[in-house]
Amino acid sequence: MFGGTGFLGNRIVRHLCSHEFPVRIGSRHPDRAQRQSGPEKQQLQFIEANIHDERSVANALVGAYGVINAVSLYRERGSETFHSVHVEAAQRVAAEARRAGVKRLVHVSGIGADAASPSRYVRKRGEGERAVRAEFPDAVLVRPAVMFGPDDAFLSTILKLLRQFPIYPMFGRGRTRLQPAYVEDVADAVARLVERAETHPTVFEFGGPTAYSYEQLLRAIAHQAGLAPLLIPVPFVVWHALAWAAEMLPDPPLTRNQVELMQIDTVSSPEMPGFAELGISPHSIEEILRSMLSNRG
């Protein structure tokens, strides 16, 4: 398991353990990963591995039945770029998995991945899928929509900002369409994909039960939290200018890449297999938000 300590990855690990899989977690900091592990610790093996190093990846895969690559990058820093992570590293994992005789490879990408996209992030996701399939033709590609959960950077951030700002600036006119998926549902789906007998190449897209416009999503979250913000449309050209200025900071709160992503619909295709094919009824954002709010209060 690469990316086993991330927002999605650590949940995939737990679901794999619940399916009685022993799991080897490859991490640049295995001691940190071990400290984060829970009651399933006896099923886990922690190994030092760097997805940017071929020998390191090969060593991590020795004797493995399957491999899951859930490594992702949402903000480029130095040598950690969308290309190095989503294309080069993804290709490296797939190539070494094939050489190691791994039976199952699940590669986590994202809804909308497109090698022809003008967005660098989306384009590199698409190029990464191509690179993985070129090296490991039977790979299963998993494309989640934007994911939410109790410790996320999506739903929690929106809720915090809605509470702080009674006048809330929207991206554009709030018409971008999103279909948020509960992270536990996506993790459960990945574990079931590893377990299922079929090995033919497939693309799964995982979106939640409801597709919203961005404005509808904000109003749904605000309603659950008992808030009534005034939503103000702000043109994307303004957001791009703000992001350009923010990127001069050491840790920018907003990047141009993030603004680009808010201009792209991320809704699952009805023609693609998804949660239903795996027997999963996805949780709604309202249901999980109610649980989050009740736990806090």
RODO-2510 file (C-alpha; in nm, 4 decimals, decimal comma):
residues 297
     n   res          X          Y          Z
     1     m     0,0000     0,0000     0,0000
     2     f     0,1496     0,3297    -0,1148
     3     g    -0,0130     0,6386     0,0338
     4     g    -0,1376     0,4360     0,3284
     5     t    -0,1077     0,7228     0,5771
     6     g    -0,3133     0,9755     0,3795
     7     f    -0,6758     1,0862     0,4157
     8     l    -0,8033     0,8037     0,1929
     9     g    -0,5112     0,5635     0,2332
    10     n    -0,5342     0,5060     0,6086
    11     r    -0,9025     0,4208     0,5681
    12     i    -0,8278     0,1797     0,2843
    13     v    -0,5806     0,0072     0,5158
    14     r    -0,8495    -0,0338     0,7852
    15     h    -1,0991    -0,1759     0,5374
    16     l    -0,8402    -0,4177     0,3981
    17     c    -0,7696    -0,5354     0,7515
    18     s    -1,1428    -0,5847     0,8119
    19     h    -1,1395    -0,8088     0,5032
    20     e    -0,8580    -1,0022     0,6778
    21     f    -0,5827    -0,8916     0,4398
    22     p    -0,2343    -0,8527     0,5871
    23     v    -0,1157    -0,5108     0,4690
    24     r     0,2326    -0,3799     0,4028
    25     i     0,2494     0,0001     0,4171
    26     g     0,5302     0,1598     0,2189
    27     s     0,6196     0,5032     0,3562
    28     r     0,9154     0,7374     0,3622
    29     h     0,8594     0,7586     0,7383
    30     p     0,7500     0,4110     0,8549
    31     d     0,7947     0,5054     1,2208
    32     r     0,5331     0,7804     1,1845
    33     a     0,2994     0,5445     0,9997
    34     q     0,3332     0,2892     1,2775
    35     r     0,2395     0,5472     1,5415
    36     q    -0,0765     0,6327     1,3434
    37     s    -0,1963     0,2714     1,3238
    38     g    -0,4915     0,1469     1,5265
    39     p    -0,6154    -0,1814     1,6724
    40     e    -0,5469    -0,3690     1,3458
    41     k    -0,1723    -0,3212     1,4042
    42     q    -0,1019    -0,6950     1,4160
    43     q    -0,2043    -0,7222     1,0488
    44     l     0,0282    -0,4425     0,9403
    45     q     0,3875    -0,4379     0,8248
    46     f     0,5675    -0,1050     0,7894
    47     i     0,8490    -0,0668     0,5403
    48     e     1,0532     0,2313     0,4277
    49     a     0,9696     0,3088     0,0653
    50     n     0,9956     0,6104    -0,1619
    51     i     0,7793     0,6068    -0,4749
    52     h     1,0416     0,8237    -0,6492
    53     d     1,3051     0,5494    -0,6131
    54     e     1,2837     0,2374    -0,8313
    55     r     1,4801     0,0066    -0,5993
    56     s     1,2790     0,1218    -0,2995
    57     v     0,9493     0,0457    -0,4748
    58     a     1,0765    -0,2936    -0,5933
    59     n     1,1806    -0,3925    -0,2401
    60     a     0,8408    -0,2944    -0,1029
    61     l     0,6615    -0,5181    -0,3547
    62     v     0,8519    -0,8415    -0,2922
    63     g     0,5988    -1,1211    -0,2360
    64     a     0,2934    -0,8934    -0,2571
    65     y    -0,0361    -1,0251    -0,3962
    66     g    -0,1696    -0,6814    -0,4805
    67     v    -0,0701    -0,3176    -0,4687
    68     i    -0,2742    -0,0019    -0,4185
    69     n    -0,1318     0,3346    -0,5151
    70     a    -0,3255     0,6054    -0,3323
    71     v    -0,0478     0,8645    -0,3360
    72     s    -0,1753     1,2080    -0,4352
    73     l    -0,0525     1,5647    -0,4515
    74     y    -0,2745     1,8742    -0,4531
    75     r    -0,0076     2,1433    -0,4198
    76     e     0,3305     2,1359    -0,5919
    77     r     0,6390     2,1966    -0,3787
    78     g     0,9899     2,1918    -0,5224
    79     s     1,0636     1,8548    -0,6836
    80     e     0,7230     1,7219    -0,5741
    81     t     0,5220     1,8093    -0,8848
    82     f     0,2025     1,6762    -1,0393
    83     h     0,4153     1,5142    -1,3088
    84     s     0,6643     1,3522    -1,0710
    85     v     0,3897     1,2100    -0,8457
    86     h     0,0904     1,1420    -1,0701
    87     v     0,2810     1,0330    -1,3819
    88     e     0,6391     0,9263    -1,3121
    89     a     0,5812     0,7679    -0,9704
    90     a     0,2552     0,6055    -1,0827
    91     q     0,4338     0,4546    -1,3831
    92     r     0,7196     0,3361    -1,1588
    93     v     0,4819     0,1581    -0,9189
    94     a     0,2959    -0,0073    -1,2077
    95     a     0,6163    -0,1193    -1,3808
    96     e     0,7645    -0,2647    -1,0622
    97     a     0,4328    -0,4338    -0,9789
    98     r     0,4386    -0,6089    -1,3177
    99     r     0,8019    -0,7166    -1,2703
   100     a     0,7202    -0,8486    -0,9205
   101     g     0,4355    -1,0635    -1,0535
   102     v     0,1693    -0,8758    -0,8573
   103     k    -0,1791    -1,0080    -0,9382
   104     r    -0,3838    -0,6945    -0,8715
   105     l    -0,3040    -0,3261    -0,9103
   106     v    -0,5507    -0,0569    -0,8039
   107     h    -0,4511     0,2941    -0,9043
   108     v    -0,6383     0,5825    -0,7401
   109     s    -0,6892     0,8753    -0,9769
   110     g    -0,9812     1,1186    -0,9835
   111     i    -1,3075     1,1906    -1,1653
   112     g    -1,2434     1,3990    -1,4742
   113     a    -0,8857     1,2754    -1,5269
   114     d    -0,8056     1,3801    -1,8824
   115     a    -0,4686     1,3900    -2,0572
   116     a    -0,6034     1,6685    -2,2835
   117     s    -0,7256     1,8973    -2,0035
   118     p    -0,5984     2,2574    -1,9868
   119     s    -0,5675     2,2108    -1,6067
   120     r    -0,2203     2,0793    -1,5266
   121     y    -0,3469     1,8770    -1,2294
   122     v    -0,6261     1,7093    -1,4283
   123     r    -0,3965     1,6572    -1,7274
   124     k    -0,1303     1,4844    -1,5188
   125     r    -0,3937     1,2605    -1,3593
   126     g    -0,4963     1,1553    -1,7105
   127     e    -0,1370     1,1035    -1,8230
   128     g    -0,0790     0,8983    -1,5091
   129     e    -0,3683     0,6650    -1,5929
   130     r    -0,2227     0,6105    -1,9410
   131     a     0,1228     0,5420    -1,7990
   132     v    -0,0163     0,2902    -1,5482
   133     r    -0,2151     0,1030    -1,8136
   134     a     0,0884     0,0938    -2,0449
   135     e     0,2923    -0,0812    -1,7747
   136     f     0,0159    -0,2917    -1,6133
   137     p    -0,2673    -0,3488    -1,8650
   138     d    -0,4983    -0,5165    -1,6105
   139     a    -0,4817    -0,2287    -1,3624
   140     v    -0,8084    -0,1151    -1,2055
   141     l    -0,8432     0,2620    -1,2183
   142     v    -1,0393     0,4250    -0,9358
   143     r    -1,1724     0,7776    -0,9838
   144     p    -1,3308     0,9266    -0,6714
   145     a    -1,5104     1,2587    -0,6720
   146     v    -1,4008     1,5148    -0,4128
   147     m    -1,4046     1,3242    -0,0840
   148     f    -1,5362     1,4360     0,2529
   149     g    -1,5122     1,3063     0,6076
   150     p    -1,4625     1,4194     0,9686
   151     d    -1,0973     1,5195     0,9281
   152     d    -1,1029     1,6385     0,5673
   153     a    -0,9805     1,9571     0,4017
   154     f    -1,3051     2,0035     0,2063
   155     l    -1,6237     1,9850     0,4107
   156     s    -1,4587     2,0958     0,7360
   157     t    -1,2993     2,3958     0,5634
   158     i    -1,6253     2,5064     0,4003
   159     l    -1,8095     2,4726     0,7313
   160     k    -1,5436     2,6753     0,9149
   161     l    -1,5533     2,9538     0,6551
   162     l    -1,9344     2,9649     0,6486
   163     r    -1,9293     3,0144     1,0262
   164     q    -1,6680     3,2883     1,0056
   165     f    -1,8090     3,4847     0,7135
   166     p    -2,1806     3,5713     0,7018
   167     i    -2,1073     3,7115     0,3535
   168     y    -1,9463     3,4255     0,1628
   169     p    -1,7639     3,4741    -0,1709
   170     m    -1,8443     3,1992    -0,4213
   171     f    -1,6249     3,0679    -0,7005
   172     g    -1,7805     3,2214    -1,0111
   173     r    -2,1592     3,2057    -1,0127
   174     g    -2,1600     2,8826    -0,8109
   175     r    -2,2584     2,6685    -1,1090
   176     t    -1,9709     2,4197    -1,1080
   177     r    -2,1141     2,0734    -1,0426
   178     l    -1,9762     1,8446    -0,7715
   179     q    -2,0753     1,5008    -0,6439
   180     p    -1,8909     1,4609    -0,3125
   181     a    -1,8208     1,1054    -0,1950
   182     y    -1,7797     0,9911     0,1645
   183     v    -1,4192     0,8814     0,2115
   184     e    -1,5183     0,5662     0,4044
   185     d    -1,7361     0,4556     0,1117
   186     v    -1,4466     0,5014    -0,1310
   187     a    -1,2095     0,3097     0,0998
   188     d    -1,4631     0,0275     0,1328
   189     a    -1,4948     0,0155    -0,2472
   190     v    -1,1180    -0,0099    -0,2977
   191     a    -1,0949    -0,2971    -0,0464
   192     r    -1,3741    -0,4812    -0,2297
   193     l    -1,1963    -0,4297    -0,5619
   194     v    -0,8845    -0,5958    -0,4232
   195     e    -1,0922    -0,8858    -0,2935
   196     r    -1,3065    -0,9536    -0,6022
   197     a    -1,2065    -1,2345    -0,8369
   198     e    -1,2244    -1,0435    -1,1673
   199     t    -0,8930    -0,9127    -1,2959
   200     h    -0,9898    -0,7498    -1,6265
   201     p    -0,9058    -0,3796    -1,6593
   202     t    -1,1875    -0,1548    -1,5406
   203     v    -1,2434     0,2104    -1,4569
   204     f    -1,4640     0,2801    -1,1530
   205     e    -1,6011     0,6255    -1,0787
   206     f    -1,7220     0,6937    -0,7256
   207     g    -1,9534     0,9876    -0,6672
   208     g    -2,1935     1,0391    -0,3784
   209     p    -2,5729     1,0009    -0,4012
   210     t    -2,6294     1,3664    -0,4992
   211     a    -2,4779     1,5977    -0,7596
   212     y    -2,4888     1,9646    -0,6560
   213     s    -2,3990     2,2954    -0,8076
   214     y    -2,1389     2,4647    -0,5887
   215     e    -2,4044     2,7084    -0,4683
   216     q    -2,6451     2,4240    -0,3841
   217     l    -2,3700     2,2491    -0,1914
   218     l    -2,2907     2,5603     0,0121
   219     r    -2,6582     2,6093     0,0954
   220     a    -2,6986     2,2424     0,1940
   221     i    -2,3997     2,2611     0,4303
   222     a    -2,5146     2,5938     0,5744
   223     h    -2,8673     2,4590     0,6313
   224     q    -2,7371     2,1579     0,8262
   225     a    -2,5252     2,3907     1,0414
   226     g    -2,8138     2,6314     1,1041
   227     l    -2,6497     2,9115     0,9067
   228     a    -2,7905     3,1526     0,6490
   229     p    -2,4937     3,3154     0,4720
   230     l    -2,5238     3,5688     0,1934
   231     l    -2,3533     3,4040    -0,1052
   232     i    -2,1796     3,6545    -0,3332
   233     p    -2,0632     3,5522    -0,6843
   234     v    -1,6986     3,6439    -0,7506
   235     p    -1,5686     3,6071    -1,1095
   236     f    -1,3008     3,3443    -1,1659
   237     v    -1,0671     3,6085    -1,3104
   238     v    -1,0634     3,7695    -0,9646
   239     w    -0,9930     3,4343    -0,7960
   240     h    -0,7038     3,3705    -1,0368
   241     a    -0,5536     3,7101    -0,9516
   242     l    -0,5914     3,6442    -0,5787
   243     a    -0,4341     3,2987    -0,6166
   244     w    -0,1442     3,4421    -0,8164
   245     a    -0,0727     3,6849    -0,5339
   246     a    -0,1202     3,4163    -0,2665
   247     e     0,1346     3,1891    -0,4349
   248     m     0,4063     3,4359    -0,3389
   249     l     0,3558     3,3335     0,0244
   250     p     0,5527     3,0427     0,1774
   251     d     0,2321     2,8458     0,2429
   252     p    -0,0355     2,9916     0,0107
   253     p    -0,3977     2,9538     0,1284
   254     l    -0,5090     2,9417    -0,2355
   255     t    -0,3378     2,8384    -0,5594
   256     r    -0,4232     2,8898    -0,9254
   257     n    -0,4495     2,5137    -0,9600
   258     q    -0,7232     2,5057    -0,6960
   259     v    -0,9099     2,7823    -0,8774
   260     e    -0,8824     2,5886    -1,2052
   261     l    -1,0293     2,2798    -1,0395
   262     m    -1,3290     2,4817    -0,9197
   263     q    -1,4103     2,5585    -1,2833
   264     i    -1,4381     2,1896    -1,3785
   265     d    -1,7431     1,9699    -1,3125
   266     t    -1,6540     1,6540    -1,1166
   267     v    -1,9563     1,4283    -1,1550
   268     s    -1,9452     1,0527    -1,2117
   269     s    -2,0524     0,9181    -1,5503
   270     p    -2,3657     0,6968    -1,5499
   271     e    -2,1877     0,4813    -1,8078
   272     m    -1,9074     0,3915    -1,5658
   273     p    -1,9331     0,1267    -1,2923
   274     g    -1,9374     0,2688    -0,9415
   275     f    -2,0605     0,2033    -0,5895
   276     a    -2,3709     0,0111    -0,7017
   277     e    -2,1637    -0,2536    -0,8831
   278     l    -1,9840    -0,3247    -0,5553
   279     g    -2,2997    -0,3391    -0,3424
   280     i    -2,2326    -0,0095    -0,1636
   281     s    -2,5021     0,2500    -0,0874
   282     p    -2,3052     0,5759    -0,0582
   283     h    -2,3656     0,8091     0,2356
   284     s    -2,4931     1,1599     0,1718
   285     i    -2,3019     1,4676     0,2753
   286     e    -2,6013     1,5785     0,4870
   287     e    -2,6004     1,2492     0,6798
   288     i    -2,2295     1,2655     0,7606
   289     l    -2,2446     1,6363     0,8400
   290     r    -2,5269     1,5780     1,0898
   291     s    -2,3116     1,3147     1,2593
   292     m    -2,0090     1,5466     1,2635
   293     l    -2,2101     1,8328     1,4124
   294     s    -2,3740     1,6145     1,6800
   295     n    -2,0347     1,4731     1,7826
   296     r    -1,8970     1,8242     1,8236
   297     g    -2,1890     1,9520     2,0175
***
